[in-house]
């Protein structure tokens, strides 16, 4: 009997991995995730971005409406720097993603089951790129509007309540109290017939 070939995370046979109840884990250099790097800021101190730690566990589990199917429990973690949308300063975020994904035969079946169930369902492929899936999940875990709970610096005031600032507003500072009279209609001039 031939020895089992090592599992390659870049070309993972999910069906075989799930049937084995396999587990893979490791670290991926942040430089190998260009989409995540472009969605985040570099560290303030100029140090390299932290590596991404990940783990994938395969199982065959029941999926509502599809019977027992291969599944992958994926966990990934790293630290990223984002721009706070309130103060525009850098903020550090411990980014974590954990998701169970089921795999079924065919794109149509995957789309139908994904729409019908709460579980995530993808089409089964003969060679899944697990690091790309890890990057996808981390991108989905990014906050939509990153902001500090309490910004480290007080926010600048846009306008102060002083006469100088109000004078800059000019006519926009308050509605005019003058009411224009409606123009009276012009008198009709009768032409002789």
C-alpha positions in Angstrom: 0.0 0.0 0.0 1.3 3.4 -1.0 2.0 6.0 1.7 -0.6 8.7 1.7 0.6 11.8 0.0 1.0 14.9 2.1 -1.9 17.4 2.1 -1.0 20.5 0.2 -3.0 23.6 1.4 -2.6 25.3 -2.0 -4.2 22.3 -3.8 -6.4 20.7 -1.1 -8.7 17.9 -2.0 -11.5 18.9 0.4 -13.5 15.6 -0.1 -10.5 13.4 0.8 -9.5 15.8 3.6 -13.0 15.7 5.2 -13.2 11.9 4.8 -9.8 11.6 6.7 -11.0 14.0 9.4 -7.8 15.9 8.6 -6.4 18.9 10.2 -3.9 21.4 8.8 -2.5 24.5 10.4 0.3 27.0 9.9 1.3 30.6 9.3 1.1 32.6 6.1 3.3 35.6 5.6 1.3 38.8 5.3 3.1 39.6 2.1 1.5 36.6 0.5 -2.0 38.2 1.1 -1.9 41.3 -1.2 -5.7 42.0 -0.9 -5.6 42.0 2.9 -2.4 44.2 2.8 -4.1 46.7 0.5 -7.2 46.9 2.7 -5.1 47.7 5.8 -2.4 50.2 6.8 1.2 49.2 7.4 2.3 49.1 11.1 3.1 52.6 12.4 6.6 51.6 13.6 7.7 50.4 10.2 7.9 46.8 11.3 6.6 44.0 9.0 3.0 43.1 9.1 2.3 40.1 11.4 1.9 36.7 9.9 -1.6 35.1 9.7 -2.1 32.0 11.9 -4.7 29.6 10.5 -6.1 26.1 11.1 -8.4 24.0 9.0 -10.3 20.9 10.1 -12.1 18.6 7.7 -15.2 16.6 8.6 -18.2 15.0 6.9 -21.3 16.4 8.5 -25.1 16.5 7.6 -26.2 19.6 5.6 -29.9 20.4 5.6 -31.3 19.4 2.2 -28.2 17.6 1.0 -27.3 14.8 3.4 -23.8 14.2 4.6 -21.3 16.5 2.9 -17.6 17.4 3.2 -17.1 20.4 5.4 -14.2 22.6 6.5 -14.0 24.4 9.8 -11.6 27.3 9.2 -10.0 29.6 11.8 -7.6 32.5 11.0 -6.1 35.3 13.1 -3.8 38.2 12.7 -3.4 41.8 13.9 -4.0 44.6 11.4 -3.9 48.4 11.5 -6.9 50.3 10.1 -7.8 53.9 9.8 -10.4 55.1 12.3 -13.3 56.7 10.4 -14.0 59.1 13.3 -10.5 60.6 14.0 -8.7 59.3 10.9 -5.9 58.0 13.2 -4.5 54.5 13.1 -6.1 51.8 15.2 -5.0 48.3 15.9 -7.5 45.4 15.4 -7.2 41.8 16.4 -8.7 40.3 13.3 -10.3 36.9 13.8 -12.4 34.7 11.4 -14.0 31.4 12.1 -16.4 29.7 9.7 -17.7 26.3 8.8 -18.1 25.8 5.0 -19.8 22.9 3.4 -18.9 21.7 -0.1 -21.3 20.1 -2.6 -21.1 18.9 -6.2 -21.9 21.7 -8.7 -22.2 25.5 -8.7 -26.0 25.4 -9.1 -26.5 23.1 -6.1 -24.1 25.2 -4.0 -25.9 28.4 -4.9 -29.3 26.9 -4.1 -28.3 25.4 -0.8 -26.4 28.6 0.2 -29.6 30.6 -0.3 -31.8 28.1 1.6 -29.6 27.4 4.7 -27.8 29.4 7.2 -24.6 27.4 6.5 -22.0 28.6 3.9 -21.9 26.3 0.9 -19.4 26.3 -1.9 -19.0 24.1 -4.9 -16.6 21.2 -4.4 -13.4 21.6 -6.4 -10.7 19.1 -6.9 -8.0 21.5 -5.7 -9.0 24.2 -3.2 -6.5 27.0 -2.5 -6.8 27.2 1.3 -4.6 30.2 1.8 -6.8 32.2 -0.7 -9.8 31.1 1.3 -8.1 32.2 4.5 -7.5 35.6 3.0 -11.2 35.8 1.8 -12.5 35.1 5.3 -10.2 37.7 6.9 -11.4 40.3 4.4 -15.0 39.5 5.3 -14.1 39.8 9.0 -12.8 43.4 8.6 -15.1 46.0 10.3 -17.2 47.9 7.8 -16.6 51.2 9.6 -13.6 50.9 11.8 -13.5 53.3 14.7 -12.0 53.5 18.2 -14.4 53.1 21.1 -12.8 56.2 22.4 -10.4 58.1 20.1 -6.9 58.6 21.6 -6.9 62.3 20.7 -9.9 64.7 21.2 -11.6 65.4 17.9 -11.1 68.8 16.4 -14.2 71.0 16.6 -15.4 72.0 13.2 -16.9 75.3 14.3 -16.5 77.2 17.5 -19.3 79.3 18.9 -17.6 82.6 18.6 -18.3 85.7 16.6 -15.4 85.1 14.2 -16.6 81.7 13.2 -20.2 82.8 12.9 -19.2 85.8 10.7 -17.6 83.3 8.3 -20.9 81.7 7.8 -22.3 84.9 6.5 -25.9 84.6 5.1 -26.0 80.9 6.1 -25.9 81.4 9.8 -29.6 81.8 10.2 -32.6 82.2 8.0 -33.4 85.8 7.0 -36.2 87.4 9.0 -37.1 89.6 6.1 -40.0 88.4 4.0 -40.2 89.6 0.5 -43.6 90.8 -0.7 -45.0 88.8 -3.5 -44.9 90.7 -6.7 -48.3 92.1 -7.7 -49.4 91.0 -11.1 -49.0 93.6 -13.8 -52.2 95.4 -14.8 -53.7 94.2 -18.0 -53.6 96.7 -20.8 -56.6 96.4 -23.1 -56.0 96.9 -26.7 -58.7 98.8 -28.7 -60.5 96.4 -30.9 
